[in-house]
């Protein structure tokens, strides 16, 4: 677990210096996996229609609902590695 956590932390750092900016759907996936790994399942109400960015982020995170944090960490690490 400690090894996965350190890989995850390194992937978070690496995500800030990718060779090119990922498309919006990939960015939402990165966001959702990060939030699921670090905070668990999404809580609270879905943002209103006027907050389109917040709504898209909430929807992406909600799609990962139920995934255990360790699995989200591993998927995050794998995704960032693929984008390097």
TIGU-150170 format. One record per atom (N, C-alpha, C, O, CB): atom name; residue number from 1; x, y, z; residue in three letters. Coordinates in Angstrom, 3 decimals. Glycine has a CB too. Layout:
  vexpa  kolgu         x         y         z  pator
     CA    NUM         X         Y         Z    ALA
...
//
This chain:
  vexpa  kolgu         x         y         z  pator
      N      1     0.821    -1.200     0.000    UNK
     CA      1     0.000     0.000     0.000    UNK
      C      1     0.857     1.253     0.000    UNK
      O      1     0.569     2.207    -0.722    UNK
     CB      1    -0.930     0.004     1.199    UNK
      N      2     1.928     1.253     0.821    UNK
     CA      2     2.799     2.433     0.889    UNK
      C      2     3.438     2.691    -0.473    UNK
      O      2     3.619     3.841    -0.874    UNK
     CB      2     3.894     2.246     1.971    UNK
      N      3     3.777     1.612    -1.179    UNK
     CA      3     4.379     1.750    -2.500    UNK
      C      3     3.380     2.358    -3.491    UNK
      O      3     3.738     3.233    -4.279    UNK
     CB      3     4.872     0.384    -3.007    UNK
      N      4     2.136     1.894    -3.451    UNK
     CA      4     1.102     2.433    -4.333    UNK
      C      4     0.856     3.906    -4.019    UNK
      O      4     0.677     4.716    -4.928    UNK
     CB      4    -0.209     1.626    -4.194    UNK
      N      5     0.847     4.251    -2.730    UNK
     CA      5     0.627     5.642    -2.331    UNK
      C      5     1.746     6.532    -2.867    UNK
      O      5     1.478     7.633    -3.346    UNK
     CB      5     0.537     5.760    -0.794    UNK
      N      6     2.988     6.075    -2.793    UNK
     CA      6     4.102     6.874    -3.312    UNK
      C      6     4.036     6.967    -4.843    UNK
      O      6     4.364     8.010    -5.409    UNK
     CB      6     5.456     6.262    -2.870    UNK
      N      7     3.619     5.899    -5.510    UNK
     CA      7     3.441     5.946    -6.968    UNK
      C      7     2.345     6.943    -7.328    UNK
      O      7     2.471     7.699    -8.291    UNK
     CB      7     3.096     4.539    -7.528    UNK
      N      8     1.270     6.934    -6.544    UNK
     CA      8     0.154     7.858    -6.768    UNK
      C      8     0.616     9.304    -6.595    UNK
      O      8     0.318    10.160    -7.428    UNK
     CB      8    -1.011     7.547    -5.800    UNK
      N      9     1.341     9.571    -5.517    UNK
     CA      9     1.838    10.927    -5.269    UNK
      C      9     2.767    11.387    -6.390    UNK
      O      9     2.730    12.549    -6.795    UNK
     CB      9     2.570    10.990    -3.922    UNK
      N     10     3.601    10.475    -6.890    UNK
     CA     10     4.487    10.823    -8.012    UNK
      C     10     3.675    11.078    -9.276    UNK
      O     10     3.986    11.994   -10.038    UNK
     CB     10     5.519     9.699    -8.262    UNK
      N     11     2.649    10.286    -9.502    UNK
     CA     11     1.796    10.478   -10.680    UNK
      C     11     1.073    11.824   -10.609    UNK
      O     11     0.880    12.478   -11.635    UNK
     CB     11     0.769     9.328   -10.799    UNK
      N     12     0.674    12.239    -9.414    UNK
     CA     12     0.037    13.552    -9.251    UNK
      C     12     1.014    14.647    -9.666    UNK
      O     12     0.637    15.584   -10.369    UNK
     CB     12    -0.432    13.767    -7.780    UNK
      N     13     2.263    14.530    -9.233    UNK
     CA     13     3.289    15.504    -9.636    UNK
      C     13     3.508    15.455   -11.156    UNK
      O     13     3.596    16.489   -11.817    UNK
     CB     13     4.628    15.226    -8.890    UNK
      N     14     3.592    14.239   -11.688    UNK
     CA     14     3.828    14.064   -13.121    UNK
      C     14     2.674    14.621   -13.962    UNK
      O     14     2.885    15.082   -15.084    UNK
     CB     14     4.035    12.585   -13.439    UNK
      N     15     1.470    14.577   -13.422    UNK
     CA     15     0.300    15.047   -14.174    UNK
      C     15     0.380    16.540   -14.478    UNK
      O     15    -0.250    17.022   -15.418    UNK
     CB     15    -0.979    14.749   -13.397    UNK
      N     16     1.154    17.265   -13.681    UNK
     CA     16     1.283    18.714   -13.877    UNK
      C     16     2.289    19.067   -14.974    UNK
      O     16     2.375    20.221   -15.396    UNK
     CB     16     1.700    19.379   -12.573    UNK
      N     17     3.046    18.070   -15.431    UNK
     CA     17     4.061    18.350   -16.457    UNK
      C     17     3.996    17.342   -17.604    UNK
      O     17     5.026    16.869   -18.082    UNK
     CB     17     5.463    18.337   -15.833    UNK
      N     18     2.791    17.022   -18.036    UNK
     CA     18     2.635    16.120   -19.175    UNK
      C     18     3.102    16.818   -20.449    UNK
      O     18     3.019    18.042   -20.547    UNK
     CB     18     1.160    15.656   -19.317    UNK
      N     19     3.594    16.051   -21.428    UNK
     CA     19     4.107    16.667   -22.663    UNK
      C     19     3.049    17.482   -23.418    UNK
      O     19     3.379    18.494   -24.036    UNK
     CB     19     4.654    15.590   -23.578    UNK
      N     20     1.796    17.054   -23.373    UNK
     CA     20     0.731    17.836   -23.990    UNK
      C     20    -0.522    17.724   -23.136    UNK
      O     20    -0.727    16.728   -22.443    UNK
     CB     20     0.454    17.361   -25.443    UNK
      N     21    -1.356    18.756   -23.194    UNK
     CA     21    -2.571    18.781   -22.382    UNK
      C     21    -3.564    17.745   -22.908    UNK
      O     21    -3.877    17.731   -24.099    UNK
     CB     21    -3.205    20.197   -22.384    UNK
      N     22    -4.063    16.876   -22.018    UNK
     CA     22    -5.059    15.880   -22.436    UNK
      C     22    -6.379    16.549   -22.844    UNK
      O     22    -6.646    17.694   -22.477    UNK
     CB     22    -5.310    14.867   -21.300    UNK
      N     23    -7.191    15.822   -23.600    UNK
     CA     23    -8.511    16.342   -23.984    UNK
      C     23    -9.404    16.417   -22.744    UNK
      O     23    -9.069    15.862   -21.698    UNK
     CB     23    -9.170    15.444   -25.086    UNK
      N     24   -10.528    17.099   -22.867    UNK
     CA     24   -11.411    17.339   -21.720    UNK
      C     24   -11.931    16.055   -21.082    UNK
      O     24   -12.024    15.978   -19.857    UNK
     CB     24   -12.580    18.189   -22.146    UNK
      N     25   -12.266    15.062   -21.869    UNK
     CA     25   -12.771    13.807   -21.297    UNK
      C     25   -11.686    13.114   -20.458    UNK
      O     25   -11.973    12.551   -19.402    UNK
     CB     25   -13.261    12.860   -22.424    UNK
      N     26   -10.453    13.163   -20.938    UNK
     CA     26    -9.345    12.574   -20.178    UNK
      C     26    -9.090    13.379   -18.907    UNK
      O     26    -8.827    12.804   -17.851    UNK
     CB     26    -8.060    12.512   -21.040    UNK
      N     27    -9.167    14.704   -19.002    UNK
     CA     27    -8.992    15.547   -17.814    UNK
      C     27   -10.060    15.232   -16.768    UNK
      O     27    -9.762    15.189   -15.574    UNK
     CB     27    -9.048    17.043   -18.196    UNK
      N     28   -11.288    15.013   -17.201    UNK
     CA     28   -12.355    14.651   -16.266    UNK
      C     28   -12.080    13.291   -15.623    UNK
      O     28   -12.350    13.101   -14.437    UNK
     CB     28   -13.715    14.631   -16.987    UNK
      N     29   -11.553    12.359   -16.387    UNK
     CA     29   -11.210    11.029   -15.852    UNK
      C     29   -10.094    11.152   -14.815    UNK
      O     29   -10.147    10.518   -13.761    UNK
     CB     29   -10.777    10.066   -16.999    UNK
      N     30    -9.086    11.969   -15.118    UNK
     CA     30    -7.986    12.204   -14.176    UNK
      C     30    -8.551    12.801   -12.882    UNK
      O     30    -8.216    12.354   -11.785    UNK
     CB     30    -6.905    13.153   -14.801    UNK
      N     31    -9.408    13.812   -13.022    UNK
     CA     31   -10.021    14.460   -11.867    UNK
      C     31   -10.817    13.454   -11.026    UNK
      O     31   -10.667    13.395    -9.806    UNK
     CB     31   -10.933    15.607   -12.325    UNK
      N     32   -11.660    12.671   -11.693    UNK
     CA     32   -12.518    11.719   -10.988    UNK
      C     32   -11.695    10.673   -10.236    UNK
      O     32   -11.993    10.353    -9.086    UNK
     CB     32   -13.463    11.029   -11.972    UNK
      N     33   -10.671    10.149   -10.882    UNK
     CA     33    -9.830     9.140   -10.224    UNK
      C     33    -9.076     9.736    -9.041    UNK
      O     33    -8.934     9.093    -8.001    UNK
     CB     33    -8.835     8.535   -11.224    UNK
      N     34    -8.592    10.967    -9.205    UNK
     CA     34    -7.890    11.631    -8.105    UNK
      C     34    -8.823    11.815    -6.910    UNK
      O     34    -8.464    11.490    -5.778    UNK
     CB     34    -7.331    12.997    -8.562    UNK
      N     35   -10.015    12.335    -7.169    UNK
     CA     35   -10.967    12.582    -6.090    UNK
      C     35   -11.411    11.274    -5.432    UNK
      O     35   -11.531    11.207    -4.209    UNK
     CB     35   -12.186    13.343    -6.623    UNK
      N     36   -11.654    10.243    -6.229    UNK
     CA     36   -12.072     8.952    -5.682    UNK
      C     36   -10.963     8.361    -4.824    UNK
      O     36   -11.227     7.811    -3.755    UNK
     CB     36   -12.454     7.976    -6.814    UNK
      N     37    -9.721     8.474    -5.289    UNK
     CA     37    -8.580     7.924    -4.551    UNK
      C     37    -8.314     8.700    -3.262    UNK
      O     37    -7.954     8.105    -2.247    UNK
     CB     37    -7.329     7.934    -5.430    UNK
      N     38    -8.487    10.005    -3.294    UNK
     CA     38    -8.135    10.825    -2.136    UNK
      C     38    -9.304    11.106    -1.192    UNK
      O     38    -9.086    11.326     0.000    UNK
     CB     38    -7.566    12.122    -2.605    UNK
      N     39   -10.547    11.101    -1.701    UNK
     CA     39   -11.689    11.475    -0.870    UNK
      C     39   -12.788    10.430    -0.786    UNK
      O     39   -13.685    10.551     0.048    UNK
     CB     39   -12.269    12.730    -1.379    UNK
      N     40   -12.739     9.409    -1.625    UNK
     CA     40   -13.799     8.410    -1.627    UNK
      C     40   -14.976     8.858    -2.483    UNK
      O     40   -14.836     9.720    -3.350    UNK
     CB     40   -14.263     8.129    -0.203    UNK
      N     41   -16.125     8.268    -2.232    UNK
     CA     41   -17.320     8.554    -3.039    UNK
      C     41   -17.744    10.019    -2.955    UNK
      O     41   -17.595    10.674    -1.924    UNK
     CB     41   -18.471     7.666    -2.592    UNK
      N     42   -18.274    10.507    -4.069    UNK
     CA     42   -18.773    11.880    -4.138    UNK
      C     42   -19.922    12.052    -3.150    UNK
      O     42   -20.730    11.144    -2.953    UNK
     CB     42   -19.233    12.234    -5.581    UNK
      N     43   -19.981    13.226    -2.536    UNK
     CA     43   -21.065    13.547    -1.606    UNK
      C     43   -21.682    14.864    -2.027    UNK
      O     43   -21.110    15.606    -2.825    UNK
     CB     43   -20.555    13.618    -0.135    UNK
      N     44   -22.827    15.142    -1.496    UNK
     CA     44   -23.480    16.412    -1.793    UNK
      C     44   -24.343    16.328    -3.035    UNK
      O     44   -24.416    15.302    -3.711    UNK
     CB     44   -22.451    17.502    -1.960    UNK
      N     45   -24.988    17.439    -3.308    UNK
     CA     45   -25.900    17.509    -4.443    UNK
      C     45   -25.146    17.834    -5.729    UNK
      O     45   -24.104    18.489    -5.717    UNK
     CB     45   -26.987    18.554    -4.189    UNK
      N     46   -25.699    17.360    -6.820    UNK
     CA     46   -25.154    17.664    -8.145    UNK
      C     46   -25.332    19.155    -8.413    UNK
      O     46   -26.417    19.694    -8.196    UNK
     CB     46   -25.852    16.809    -9.257    UNK
      N     47   -24.267    19.839    -8.888    UNK
     CA     47   -24.396    21.275    -9.186    UNK
      C     47   -25.495    21.551   -10.210    UNK
      O     47   -25.834    20.695   -11.027    UNK
     CB     47   -23.067    21.827    -9.701    UNK
      N     48   -26.033    22.742   -10.147    UNK
     CA     48   -27.110    23.133   -11.046    UNK
      C     48   -26.655    23.280   -12.484    UNK
      O     48   -25.462    23.253   -12.784    UNK
     CB     48   -27.716    24.417   -10.584    UNK
      N     49   -27.618    23.434   -13.357    UNK
     CA     49   -27.362    23.513   -14.795    UNK
      C     49   -26.470    24.693   -15.163    UNK
      O     49   -25.732    24.623   -16.145    UNK
     CB     49   -28.670    23.614   -15.547    UNK
      N     50   -26.528    25.775   -14.388    UNK
     CA     50   -25.723    26.961   -14.707    UNK
      C     50   -24.236    26.757   -14.418    UNK
      O     50   -23.403    27.502   -14.933    UNK
     CB     50   -26.232    28.157   -13.922    UNK
      N     51   -23.893    25.762   -13.605    UNK
     CA     51   -22.489    25.455   -13.293    UNK
      C     51   -22.065    24.234   -14.113    UNK
      O     51   -21.971    23.122   -13.594    UNK
     CB     51   -22.290    25.193   -11.751    UNK
      N     52   -21.812    24.466   -15.393    UNK
     CA     52   -21.539    23.343   -16.296    UNK
      C     52   -20.244    22.614   -15.964    UNK
      O     52   -20.183    21.387   -16.051    UNK
     CB     52   -21.484    23.835   -17.719    UNK
      N     53   -19.197    23.367   -15.580    UNK
     CA     53   -17.916    22.733   -15.243    UNK
      C     53   -18.065    21.900   -13.969    UNK
      O     53   -17.642    20.745   -13.923    UNK
     CB     53   -16.801    23.804   -15.062    UNK
      N     54   -18.663    22.489   -12.948    UNK
     CA     54   -18.874    21.763   -11.700    UNK
      C     54   -19.732    20.532   -11.899    UNK
      O     54   -19.494    19.489   -11.289    UNK
     CB     54   -19.509    22.666   -10.672    UNK
      N     55   -20.724    20.657   -12.749    UNK
     CA     55   -21.625    19.535   -13.050    UNK
      C     55   -20.865    18.412   -13.757    UNK
      O     55   -21.045    17.240   -13.426    UNK
     CB     55   -22.814    20.010   -13.926    UNK
      N     56   -20.020    18.760   -14.723    UNK
     CA     56   -19.237    17.748   -15.448    UNK
      C     56   -18.270    17.040   -14.497    UNK
      O     56   -18.106    15.822   -14.571    UNK
     CB     56   -18.455    18.400   -16.621    UNK
      N     57   -17.633    17.798   -13.609    UNK
     CA     57   -16.710    17.202   -12.634    UNK
      C     57   -17.468    16.271   -11.686    UNK
      O     57   -17.013    15.163   -11.401    UNK
     CB     57   -15.976    18.307   -11.830    UNK
      N     58   -18.621    16.725   -11.202    UNK
     CA     58   -19.424    15.918   -10.280    UNK
      C     58   -19.849    14.623   -10.966    UNK
      O     58   -19.759    13.547   -10.376    UNK
     CB     58   -20.668    16.709    -9.793    UNK
      N     59   -20.312    14.727   -12.215    UNK
     CA     59   -20.745    13.546   -12.957    UNK
      C     59   -19.596    12.556   -13.152    UNK
      O     59   -19.778    11.347   -13.009    UNK
     CB     59   -21.317    13.957   -14.315    UNK
      N     60   -18.408    13.082   -13.479    UNK
     CA     60   -17.245    12.206   -13.682    UNK
      C     60   -16.880    11.497   -12.380    UNK
      O     60   -16.623    10.293   -12.372    UNK
     CB     60   -16.032    13.018   -14.205    UNK
      N     61   -16.861    12.247   -11.287    UNK
     CA     61   -16.537    11.652    -9.992    UNK
      C     61   -17.603    10.648    -9.581    UNK
      O     61   -17.281     9.576    -9.068    UNK
     CB     61   -16.392    12.740    -8.918    UNK
      N     62   -18.850    10.980    -9.798    UNK
     CA     62   -19.955    10.085    -9.449    UNK
      C     62   -19.876     8.773   -10.234    UNK
      O     62   -20.304     7.729    -9.741    UNK
     CB     62   -21.303    10.777    -9.712    UNK
      N     63   -19.338     8.823   -11.438    UNK
     CA     63   -19.197     7.602   -12.251    UNK
      C     63   -18.219     6.617   -11.604    UNK
      O     63   -18.285     5.416   -11.864    UNK
     CB     63   -18.720     7.956   -13.678    UNK
      N     64   -17.317     7.122   -10.766    UNK
     CA     64   -16.344     6.260   -10.085    UNK
      C     64   -16.852     5.780    -8.726    UNK
      O     64   -16.134     5.089    -8.003    UNK
     CB     64   -15.024     7.002    -9.905    UNK
      N     65   -18.076     6.140    -8.381    UNK
     CA     65   -18.653     5.798    -7.079    UNK
      C     65   -18.574     4.299    -6.828    UNK
      O     65   -18.885     3.491    -7.704    UNK
     CB     65   -20.110     6.270    -6.994    UNK
      N     66   -18.154     3.942    -5.622    UNK
     CA     66   -18.061     2.529    -5.245    UNK
      C     66   -16.691     1.919    -5.483    UNK
      O     66   -16.393     0.844    -4.964    UNK
     CB     66   -19.079     1.743    -5.997    UNK
      N     67   -15.861     2.589    -6.257    UNK
     CA     67   -14.512     2.074    -6.521    UNK
      C     67   -13.662     2.288    -5.269    UNK
      O     67   -13.671     3.376    -4.694    UNK
     CB     67   -13.863     2.781    -7.772    UNK
      N     68   -12.932     1.264    -4.847    UNK
     CA     68   -12.109     1.421    -3.656    UNK
      C     68   -10.949     2.373    -3.973    UNK
      O     68   -10.460     2.403    -5.102    UNK
     CB     68   -11.579     0.038    -3.157    UNK
      N     69   -10.513     3.146    -2.979    UNK
     CA     69    -9.448     4.134    -3.222    UNK
      C     69    -8.180     3.545    -3.845    UNK
      O     69    -7.562     4.175    -4.703    UNK
     CB     69    -9.087     4.805    -1.927    UNK
      N     70    -7.794     2.344    -3.419    UNK
     CA     70    -6.569     1.733    -3.955    UNK
      C     70    -6.709     1.445    -5.450    UNK
      O     70    -5.758     1.627    -6.210    UNK
     CB     70    -6.239     0.431    -3.195    UNK
      N     71    -7.881     1.001    -5.866    UNK
     CA     71    -8.106     0.739    -7.289    UNK
      C     71    -8.080     2.040    -8.085    UNK
      O     71    -7.547     2.085    -9.194    UNK
     CB     71    -9.448     0.012    -7.501    UNK
      N     72    -8.660     3.101    -7.515    UNK
     CA     72    -8.638     4.407    -8.181    UNK
      C     72    -7.207     4.928    -8.281    UNK
      O     72    -6.824     5.503    -9.300    UNK
     CB     72    -9.526     5.422    -7.422    UNK
      N     73    -6.416     4.727    -7.225    UNK
     CA     73    -5.007     5.144    -7.257    UNK
      C     73    -4.263     4.442    -8.383    UNK
      O     73    -3.541     5.075    -9.154    UNK
     CB     73    -4.323     4.849    -5.910    UNK
      N     74    -4.449     3.117    -8.471    UNK
     CA     74    -3.743     2.345    -9.501    UNK
      C     74    -4.171     2.780   -10.893    UNK
      O     74    -3.333     2.914   -11.784    UNK
     CB     74    -3.998     0.842    -9.319    UNK
      N     75    -5.451     2.999   -11.088    UNK
     CA     75    -5.948     3.431   -12.395    UNK
      C     75    -5.407     4.820   -12.743    UNK
      O     75    -5.075     5.086   -13.898    UNK
     CB     75    -7.494     3.438   -12.412    UNK
      N     76    -5.320     5.695   -11.756    UNK
     CA     76    -4.756     7.033   -11.941    UNK
      C     76    -3.296     6.941   -12.380    UNK
      O     76    -2.886     7.577   -13.351    UNK
     CB     76    -4.873     7.856   -10.641    UNK
      N     77    -2.515     6.136   -11.644    UNK
     CA     77    -1.084     5.951   -11.969    UNK
      C     77    -0.945     5.424   -13.399    UNK
      O     77    -0.131     5.930   -14.172    UNK
     CB     77    -0.401     4.965   -10.955    UNK
      N     78    -1.731     4.418   -13.746    UNK
     CA     78    -1.662     3.830   -15.089    UNK
      C     78    -2.030     4.843   -16.172    UNK
      O     78    -1.398     4.878   -17.228    UNK
     CB     78    -2.587     2.618   -15.181    UNK
      N     79    -3.044     5.661   -15.916    UNK
     CA     79    -3.477     6.664   -16.896    UNK
      C     79    -2.405     7.723   -17.108    UNK
      O     79    -2.116     8.097   -18.244    UNK
     CB     79    -4.783     7.325   -16.446    UNK
      N     80    -1.816     8.208   -16.021    UNK
     CA     80    -0.768     9.241   -16.152    UNK
      C     80     0.450     8.657   -16.872    UNK
      O     80     1.059     9.330   -17.704    UNK
     CB     80    -0.354     9.797   -14.748    UNK
      N     81     0.803     7.421   -16.559    UNK
     CA     81     1.928     6.776   -17.252    UNK
      C     81     1.659     6.686   -18.755    UNK
      O     81     2.560     6.901   -19.566    UNK
     CB     81     2.183     5.364   -16.672    UNK
      N     82     0.432     6.371   -19.119    UNK
     CA     82     0.075     6.248   -20.536    UNK
      C     82     0.135     7.592   -21.251    UNK
      O     82     0.369     7.645   -22.459    UNK
     CB     82    -1.320     5.650   -20.680    UNK
      N     83    -0.073     8.669   -20.515    UNK
     CA     83    -0.079    10.003   -21.115    UNK
      C     83     1.304    10.629   -21.227    UNK
      O     83     1.474    11.646   -21.899    UNK
     CB     83    -0.962    10.906   -20.320    UNK
      N     84     2.288    10.029   -20.576    UNK
     CA     84     3.658    10.579   -20.616    UNK
      C     84     4.270    10.459   -21.999    UNK
      O     84     5.411    10.871   -22.207    UNK
     CB     84     4.550     9.866   -19.600    UNK
//
